[in-house]
Amino acid sequence: MIPGARLIILGRQGAGKGTQCVRLSRHYVVPHISTGDMLRAAVREGTEFGVAAKEVMEQGRLVSDDLMVGLVDERLGRLDAASRGYILDGFPRTVSQAKALDDITADRPIHVVIDLDVPRDVVLARILARRVCRDCGTNYTATGAERQPWICDVCGGDVMPRDDDTPDAVNRRLDLYEEQTAPLIEFYGNTDRLVVVDGTLRPDSVFTALTEVIERSR
Ligand code: ADP
């Protein structure tokens, strides 16, 4: 057990971050805080924030740093994160978000930042096979052998490609990653908090590698 661990998982879109984070959060019983999931929930609920975010997401652009920092600040202040720690997935995505996060967490700093490394051509193929339940957000990978319409095992909702997973939007997001998010590797590398994990291995091996890094960091 690692009570109170505070982690960031970085990596290109489609590197398997989401699935690994869900597994880690169950294993260690710490909240998995995914800004993408939070934004998609706001879109489903049709909040004012959700309506504004939807357009930005569908264009494959980034939601503004101010909005994202406010959202994460509020979430990290809740009791579960404050007491159990957390796994941050999808945040920070820019150096400016990372600096704001350092301020937010000044009293309780992040223990370790893991870069789940998968090359661009591999993630592109993975993202185009990604499917998600419209109602509960469970992720799936299409093999082509699924029955249509595809129904979610968890809640019975419709399983579809994400609205923002069109080839154009995906390529734009991967370009944005190189421009805006890759500099985070240097940002955290300079502070000795960064560990790189090979995300091309089988999912079970990636999970084992992640837990080894996490145990070592405590
Ligand atoms: P992916 O699965 O492509 O990694 P996410 O599910 O993490 O993407 O996020 C989906 C979209 O939500 C992003 O393309 C972006 O528009 C927005 N988003 C999520 N997290 C952030 C963030 N930290 N800063 C800005 N925008 C974000």
Boltz pocket constraint, residues with backbone or C-beta under 6 A from the ligand:
constraints:
  - pocket:
      binder: B
      contacts: [[A, 11], [A, 12], [A, 13], [A, 14], [A, 35], [A, 36], [A, 37], [A, 39], [A, 53], [A, 56], [A, 57], [A, 60], [A, 61], [A, 62], [A, 63], [A, 64], [A, 68], [A, 89], [A, 90], [A, 91], [A, 92], [A, 93], [A, 97], [A, 164], [A, 173]]
      max_distance: 6.0
